Amino acid sequence: MLRTTVGLGLATALIAGTAAVAAPAQASVRAACYQGAWKLTAMKIVSKGATVESSAATDVLKGGAGTRLTLTATGATYDFTGSKKVVFKLQSDNTTGWDQYSGALKARAKVTGDRQGRIAVSRTGATGDAKEATTYTDPYVKGPSGTVRSRLAQGYYDGPLVQNAAFTCAGPTLTMVDRRKNGPWTTVADLRFTRL
């Protein structure tokens, strides 16, 4: 009886121990570094190409600070409320001025990586009321205006929208570099964000 009792006690202890090992406390899943809310602090877009008047024209756009960007693995939401204007100087058509963005845009995106990777914003499926209004300064005149969503659907990645950018996340900061080619034109967009 003693041996049997001891044996049962040992078996019970082993079973209990096995059960404890088989059901450990579930570890929390860490979000990828790029995920979350960000604020644009600096942006510079440089396009180089050929026109009828020039074989080596350069277009430069800067600004847009204050734009808020929320990133997930499948989406990018832009909130332009209170954002600064994007100033441009275009040799391609000899114009200067600025674009002012307003409203919000929710776009489909595919993000790969964690601290380094790529973010590709889709042309299709975007929603929101974001608008873009252009003003020329030489001479001063109101230019065209329209929705960012419709421009994106036509393949225009205006302002802080990126087509297929490489990104680096360093905790409180996020950097994106988007290199794209359209016919004879090559564009490099450099964007810097801080975490909100």
C-alpha positions as CSV (number, residue, x, y, z in Angstrom):
1,M,0.0,0.0,0.0
2,L,2.8,2.4,0.8
3,R,4.5,1.8,-2.5
4,T,1.3,2.2,-4.3
5,T,0.4,5.4,-2.5
6,V,3.9,6.9,-3.2
7,G,3.6,5.8,-6.8
8,L,0.2,7.6,-7.2
9,G,1.6,10.7,-5.5
10,L,4.6,10.8,-7.8
11,A,2.4,10.2,-10.9
12,T,0.1,13.0,-9.7
13,A,3.0,15.4,-9.2
14,L,4.4,14.6,-12.7
15,I,1.0,15.1,-14.4
16,A,0.6,18.4,-12.5
17,G,4.1,19.5,-13.5
18,T,3.5,18.5,-17.1
19,A,0.2,20.5,-17.2
20,A,2.0,23.5,-15.8
21,V,4.7,23.3,-18.5
22,A,2.1,22.7,-21.3
23,A,0.2,25.9,-20.5
24,P,2.7,28.8,-19.9
25,A,1.6,32.4,-19.6
26,Q,1.0,33.8,-23.1
27,A,3.7,36.3,-24.1
28,S,2.4,39.6,-25.5
29,V,2.9,40.3,-29.2
30,R,5.1,43.4,-29.9
31,A,3.9,45.7,-32.6
32,A,6.3,46.4,-35.5
33,C,8.4,49.5,-35.1
34,Y,6.7,51.3,-38.0
35,Q,3.2,50.8,-36.7
36,G,1.4,53.6,-35.0
37,A,0.9,57.4,-35.4
38,W,3.6,59.7,-36.8
39,K,4.0,63.4,-37.6
40,L,5.8,64.7,-40.7
41,T,8.7,67.0,-39.7
42,A,10.4,67.4,-43.1
43,M,9.9,66.5,-46.7
44,K,11.9,67.1,-49.9
45,I,11.0,65.8,-53.3
46,V,13.3,66.3,-56.2
47,S,12.4,65.3,-59.8
48,K,14.8,65.5,-62.7
49,G,14.1,65.0,-66.4
50,A,13.8,66.5,-69.8
51,T,11.3,69.0,-71.3
52,V,10.9,70.6,-74.6
53,E,12.8,73.7,-73.3
54,S,15.4,71.9,-71.3
55,S,17.2,68.6,-71.4
56,A,18.0,68.7,-67.7
57,A,15.1,70.3,-65.7
58,T,14.8,70.0,-61.9
59,D,11.6,70.3,-59.9
60,V,11.8,70.7,-56.1
61,L,9.0,70.5,-53.5
62,K,9.5,71.1,-49.8
63,G,7.2,71.3,-46.7
64,G,4.1,69.6,-45.5
65,A,5.2,69.5,-41.9
66,G,2.5,68.6,-39.4
67,T,0.8,66.0,-41.6
68,R,-0.2,63.0,-39.5
69,L,0.3,59.5,-40.7
70,T,-1.0,56.3,-39.1
71,L,0.5,53.1,-40.3
72,T,-0.6,49.5,-40.0
73,A,0.5,46.4,-42.0
74,T,-2.3,47.0,-44.5
75,G,-3.1,50.7,-44.5
76,A,-1.8,54.3,-44.4
77,T,-4.1,57.1,-43.1
78,Y,-3.0,60.7,-43.8
79,D,-4.5,63.6,-41.8
80,F,-3.6,66.9,-43.3
81,T,-5.4,69.0,-40.7
82,G,-3.2,71.9,-39.8
83,S,-0.3,70.8,-42.1
84,K,2.0,73.4,-43.6
85,K,1.9,74.1,-47.3
86,V,4.2,72.3,-49.8
87,V,6.2,74.9,-51.6
88,F,7.4,74.1,-55.2
89,K,9.8,75.5,-57.7
90,L,9.4,73.8,-61.1
91,Q,11.8,74.2,-63.9
92,S,9.7,71.9,-66.0
93,D,7.1,74.6,-66.6
94,N,8.9,77.6,-65.0
95,T,6.4,78.0,-62.1
96,T,6.7,78.6,-58.4
97,G,4.0,78.4,-55.7
98,W,2.6,76.0,-53.2
99,D,0.1,73.2,-52.6
100,Q,-2.1,73.2,-49.5
101,Y,-3.6,69.9,-48.4
102,S,-6.6,69.5,-46.1
103,G,-8.9,66.7,-44.9
104,A,-7.9,63.1,-44.5
105,L,-7.2,60.1,-46.7
106,K,-7.2,56.4,-45.9
107,A,-5.3,54.4,-48.4
108,R,-4.6,50.7,-48.8
109,A,-1.0,49.8,-48.3
110,K,1.4,46.8,-48.0
111,V,4.1,47.2,-45.4
112,T,6.9,44.6,-45.0
113,G,9.7,44.5,-42.4
114,D,9.9,46.0,-38.9
115,R,12.7,48.5,-38.3
116,Q,13.6,48.4,-42.0
117,G,11.5,47.5,-44.9
118,R,9.2,48.8,-47.6
119,I,5.8,50.6,-47.7
120,A,3.8,50.5,-50.9
121,V,0.6,52.6,-51.1
122,S,-2.1,51.3,-53.5
123,R,-3.7,53.5,-56.2
124,T,-7.0,51.8,-55.7
125,G,-9.5,51.6,-52.8
126,A,-8.6,54.9,-51.1
127,T,-11.3,56.8,-49.1
128,G,-11.6,60.2,-47.5
129,D,-12.2,63.9,-48.2
130,A,-8.5,65.0,-48.5
131,K,-8.1,67.9,-51.0
132,E,-5.2,69.6,-52.7
133,A,-5.3,73.2,-53.8
134,T,-2.5,74.9,-55.8
135,T,-1.5,78.6,-55.7
136,Y,1.0,80.1,-58.1
137,T,3.2,83.0,-57.0
138,D,4.6,84.3,-60.2
139,P,2.2,85.7,-61.1
140,Y,0.0,85.2,-58.1
141,V,-3.0,83.2,-59.2
142,K,-5.2,80.4,-57.9
143,G,-4.4,77.1,-59.6
144,P,-6.3,73.9,-59.9
145,S,-7.8,72.0,-56.9
146,G,-9.1,68.5,-56.5
147,T,-9.3,65.5,-54.3
148,V,-6.2,63.6,-53.3
149,R,-8.1,60.4,-53.8
150,S,-8.9,61.0,-57.5
151,R,-5.3,62.1,-58.1
152,L,-4.0,58.9,-56.5
153,A,-6.4,56.8,-58.6
154,Q,-4.7,58.3,-61.7
155,G,-1.3,57.3,-60.4
156,Y,-0.2,60.6,-58.9
157,Y,1.6,60.3,-55.6
158,D,1.4,63.9,-54.5
159,G,2.9,65.4,-51.3
160,P,3.7,62.9,-48.6
161,L,2.1,59.9,-50.4
162,V,4.7,57.3,-51.3
163,Q,4.5,54.7,-54.1
164,N,7.0,52.1,-52.9
165,A,9.4,53.6,-50.3
166,A,12.2,52.1,-48.3
167,F,11.8,53.0,-44.6
168,T,13.9,52.9,-41.5
169,C,12.4,53.1,-38.1
170,A,14.5,54.0,-35.1
171,G,11.9,54.0,-32.3
172,P,10.9,57.7,-32.1
173,T,11.8,58.5,-35.7
174,L,10.8,57.2,-39.1
175,T,12.5,57.9,-42.4
176,M,11.1,57.1,-45.9
177,V,12.9,57.3,-49.2
178,D,10.7,56.8,-52.3
179,R,12.5,56.5,-55.7
180,R,10.3,56.3,-58.7
181,K,10.6,56.7,-62.5
182,N,8.0,58.0,-64.9
183,G,9.2,58.1,-68.5
184,P,12.2,60.4,-68.7
185,W,11.7,61.7,-65.2
186,T,13.2,60.3,-62.0
187,T,11.9,61.3,-58.6
188,V,13.4,60.9,-55.1
189,A,11.2,61.8,-52.1
190,D,12.8,62.0,-48.7
191,L,10.4,62.1,-45.7
192,R,11.1,62.4,-42.0
193,F,8.6,61.7,-39.2
194,T,8.5,61.7,-35.4
195,R,6.3,59.4,-33.3
196,L,3.2,60.8,-31.7
